[in-house]
C-alpha cells in the first residue's frame, strides 16, 4: 500500500525535539527524510541517556524512518553538497537561531534561487520577526512567558514544571501542518514558500481557554482554581485510602450526578437544564471537594475502580508511565509496539496516532540511523566518486559509518 507522502524528500537539519518530532511524523507517512548532522557529534539527542549498545533510546524514538548524512555545512564543499541535495528535495527543515542559515548562505532567499519550489520550514524560539527574534529560550522559558506556567500547580502553591515538553511538541505539530499546507499550495501554484514556526506563537495559541478571563471578564485566572484547573470538585484529583490517586472528569451534569449518586452524595445533586458545569462557585465547590475527598479517602483504588469504572462517567486511576505503557488500549491501537534495531537490539517503540484507512503510516521502514550511516549512499547518488568521497572524509567535510 502506497504511503501518503511517498515521493516527498525532506532535508532535516534539526536536532533535539521540535524538528525531529516533526520530521518523524512526516517520515512515518512515507516521506524520505535525510537527516543532515554535524559530523563530530550529530544530533545532541545521541548523547541523552539511557543509551543501549551505543544508541540513545530517545533518539531511537524520535528518529525512526530517517537516513543520516554527516555533513559539515561550514565547509565550502559541504555547502556545495547540501545545495546539490536541495535541488533534489521538496522540503528543508531547520531549527537554528534566526540569522544562522543566512551566514551560511543557506537561508530561504538563497535556496529558492536554487530550487524555486522548495518548502523551507524554520523552527525557532520566537520566529523570524519581532523584538525577541535574537532571544533564545527553552520549553520552560516560553511556558513562563505565555502565562501558562503561572497556571500550572495547586491553588496557593508555586508554579510547577510540567512533566512533558509542551512547547516543543506543539511546535512540531504546527510545523507538520505548515509543511503540509505549503506542499498543497505548491501543487496549485508551482511555488514554494517559507514556513516560519515560532515556538512562542505555537504555545500561545493554546491559551484560548485562559485568555478569555482577562479578555472577557477583566480578571486574571487563578492557579488551581479555574473551571478546568482544579476549581471544580468533580473535575479534580483525589487520593485513595491505599495512597493511589484518581482523576475525575465528570464535567457534564449527567456524569456528575451519577458520580454523586454512586458515592452517596445525593444531597449535592442539582436539578438543572445545563449540560455542563460552566461556573465555579468557590464556596460550594470547596464543600463538595471536601466531601468527595473524605469518601474517596476511605476506599482503596480497586474498590473505587469496581464502583465507578462501569458507570463510564470520566473516572480514571492515575497511572505512572510504566503502567501506561501496558495499557491494553494502547496495545490494541498499536501505540506501543516491539521493534528491533540492528545496533541496540530489541526495544519498545511508540506508534503513530495517525490512523489512515487508505495510506496508513509505517513506523518500521527504517531504524533510527547511526551518525553518517547513509552518507556514502547519498553522496554516490549525487555522483561523487569513491575517491572524492574519501577525500571529503579525510578533510572532515563528511563522515560515514
N, C-alpha and C positions, 0 to 999 in steps of 0.2 A: 504494500500500500504506500503510495507516494506521501511524503511528509509535506506539511503546509508550506514551509519555507524552503523546500528543496530548490537548489539553483541559486540561492542568495549567498553571497560570500561577504563575510564581515571581518574586518581587521580590528582586533581588540587590543588597545594599548593600556587597558586599565588594570588595577590591582586592588587588593583587599576586598571590600564587599559590594559597593553600589554597581560599579561597572561589570565585574564578573557575574554577579547575580543576574543582571540584565542580559548579558550575552549567553549565560547558561540557558535562560528561558528560550531565547531565540535559537540556540543550538539544539535544544530538545525538540523544537518544532521543525528541525531539518536544515537550518542554515549551516553553512560551513564557516566555522569560527576559527580564525587563525590568531592565536594569542601571541602578540609581539612583546617579548620580555627582554629586559636589560640583561646582557649575558652573564654578569658576575653573580647576581643574587635572584634575578627574576622577580616574580610577584612576591611581595612580602608575606603573603599567606603561606608560602612554602616553609616559613620559619615558625609558624604558630603551632604549639603542641595541642593535642598529642600527635606524635609522629610515628608511623607504623612502617618499618622497613625502609625508612628514608622518605616516605610520602606523608605529608601533613594531612591529617584527617579532614579538617575543614576545607583545605584546598581541594581535596577529592570531592567533597560535597558541592562545591561551587564551580568546579571547572571540568566537569564531565563533558564529553562530546566536543572537545576542543583540541586543536593542534597547537603545539608550541614552537615558535621560532625565536631563537636567541639573536637579537639584532641591536647593535649599538646605533641609536639614532643621532648621536652626537658626532659620529664619524661621517665624512662625506660619502664614502662608499655605502655606509648604512642607510643614509637618506636616499641615495640613488636606488638601492634595492627596494626601500619602502615605497618610493614613487612608482616603481615598476609593479609592485603589488597593488597599489591604488588603482592603476589602470585596469586591473582585472577584478576589482572589488565593487561591491554595491554600497557598503556601509563602512564607515570608520567610527569607532567609539573611543573617546579619550577622556581621561579623568584628571588631567593636570591642572595646575593653577592657571587662571586666565593669563595669557601672555607667554606661557612656556612654549607652546607649539608655534607661536609667531616667531620666537627667537630661533627656532629650528627651521623656519621656513616651511612648516608643515601644517599651518592653520588652514581654516576653510577657504579663505581667499586665495591661497596658493594651490590647494588641492583641486578646487573647482576649475582651475586653468588646465590642470592635467586630466581631470575627469569631470566634465560639466554636470553629469547626472549623479554625482556622488552624494550620498546622505551622510552628513557629518554630525555626529552626536557628541556634545561636550557636556560632561557632568562635573560640576564644581560646587563648592560650598554655597556661593551666593550668585552664581551666574556671571555673565559677561557684561553686565551693566550695573549701574548704581554705585552709591558711595562705598559699599562694602566689597567691591569687586576684588580687591587685593587681599582681603582678610581671609585667614584660614580658620577652620572650625571642624570639630568632630561632632558626632551624633549628640552628645550631651550638651555641647555649646548651643547648637541650634534648637534643641528642645527647650533650653533656658530662654532663648531669645524670642521664641514664638508664643511664650506664655504657657506651654504645655507642662513643663517641669514643675511650675508653680502649683499645678493642679493634681499632681500625682502624689498620693500619700493619704494618711488618715487625717481626719479633722483634728486640728490642734497640734499636729505633729509637723516635722520638717518635710520638705520635698524629698522624694525617693527616686533613685535612679532605676528606670525600668529594666526588666531582665532581657529585653531584645533590642536590637538596633532598629528603632522605628524609622528614623530619618534615612538611614542607608537603604533600607528595603523599600520604602515608599518611593524614594528617588529612582531606584532600579525599575520599579513597575511603571512609573511615569516615563522613564526613558524607553522602555519597550513600546509603550503606547505612541510616543512621539516618533520613534523609528518606523513603526508600522504605518502611522499616518503619512509620514514623508514618503515611504515607499509606494503607498497607494496613490498619493498625489503625483508621484513621478510617472506612474502608468498613464495618467491623464495629460500631463504637461511635458513629459520628457526631461524635466529639470530636477536636479537635486536641491537640497537646502540644508542649512544648519539647524540642528535641534539643540537649543540652549537650555539645559536642565540645571536649575538651581535647587540644591537640596533644601535650602531655606524656603523657597517658594513651595516645593512639594510638601514639606512638613506643615507649613502654614495652611495649606488647603484642607488639612484635616481638622482645622479648628472651627468649623462651621457651627458645631453644637455649642461650644463655649463662647464664640464671638457674639451670639445672639443676646447674651446678657448685657454687656456694655453697649451694644448697638441698639437693642430693643427696649431694655429696661433701665439703662443708665446706671448699672451697678456691676461690681466685679463678681464673677463666680468664685465660690469659696472651696478650698481644697477639702475633699472628702465629704462634701455637704450638699452637692447638687443632685439633681434627679438621677443621673446615671453614674455618679461617682461616690456613692455612699450615703446620700441623703435619704433615700427610700429604704425602709426596713425590709421590704420584700424584694429588693434588688441589692443584695449585700452578701457579706461573707460572715460565717459563724463557725465557732469551734465546737466540736463534739465532745462527748464525755471521755472518749479514748484519745483525745489530743489531735484528732484529724480536723480537717476543715471542709466545709461545703460552701457552694455558691448557689444563691437563689437569684433567678432572673424572672420572677413571676410578675412582670410589669403589667401585663394585660389583666383586667379586672377578673375575668373568668379563671385565670390561673391563680391570682392572688386569693380569691375567695375559696377555691378548692384547697389551696395550701393551708389557709386558716382553719378550714373545716377539719382537715386531716390532723392538725396539731391541736385541736380542741380550743381554738380561739374564735369561736363563732361570734363572740361579742364585738369583735373588731370588723366584722363584715359590714360593708356599707351598701345600701341599695342605691345604685346609680346607673345612669344610661351611658356613662363614659366607657369607652373601650379600653383605654389605658390610663395609668396614673400620670397626669401631666403637671401636677403641682406638688410642692414639698411643703408640708406643714411641720416645721421643726419639732414642736411640742408633741404633736400626735405621732410622728414617726419615731421620736425618742422613746415614747411609751411602748409602742409596738415592737421596736427593736429590742428593748429590754425583755419583754415577754418572750419573744422568739428566741433570744439568747438563753433565757432560763430553760425553756423547754428543750431546745436543741442540745444544750449543755448537759442534759440528763440522759441523753441517748447516745449509744455508740453509732459509729458510721454505718455499720452493717444494718442496724435496726432502722436508721433513717432511710437507708437505701431501699430496704424492703417496703417501707411505708410510703415513700414519696416517688421513687423512680417509676412505678407502674402508672402513676397518675399523669405522667407526661406534662408536667407543669413548669418546665425550665428549672429543674433541680440537677445539680452536678456535684459529685465529690471532687475535691481539688487534687489532681494528680501531680506527681513530680514528673520530670522529663523521662526518666526510665520507665515509669508506669505508662506514660502516654505513648511511648514507642511500642508498647504491647497492646494497644487498643485494637480490638478486632475490627472496628470500623475503618481505621487507617489501613489495616491489612487488606480488607475487602476492596478498598479503593486504590490499592497498590501505591499507597503513600509511604510505606516502609517496606523495602524490598532488599533481598540479599543479592549482592553483586560480587564480582571478583576483579581485582586489579592485578595486572601482571607483575607488579613490584610489591605492593602492600599485601597481596593475597586476598582472602575473603573478608568482606566488610559489609556493613549495612548502609544502604543508600536511601536518601529521601526521594520520593516520587514527584511527579508533576501534577499539580492540581488542575491542569488544563485537560479536560476530557472531551475530545472532539470525535464525533462518531465516524466521520469520513476520512480524517487525516490525523489520527492521534499522535501525540509526541512520543518519541523514543528516547528514553534516558540512558540506554545502554549501547549506543552506537560506538562510542569511543571512551575508554577510561581517561581520567584526568591525566594530562601528559607530564612526562619528565621535562625538565628545562632543556629546551633546544631539541626535543625528540624529533621534530618534523622539519628542522632547519634544512637538512640536506635534501629532503624530498621537495620542499618548496623552492629552494634555490635551483634545483635541477629543472623544475617546471618553468622557472624564469629563463632558462637557457644558459645558466652558468656551468662552465666546465668543471671537471673534478679538480684540475689544477687551480682554477680561480677560487673554488670553494675552500680548498686547503690554504691558499694564500690569505683569504679573508679570516679563516680560523686563526692562523698564526698572528695576524695583525689585530686579533681580538675585536674584529668588526662583527663577527657572528660566533655563535657557539653551537655545538652539536652534542647530542647524547646518543 
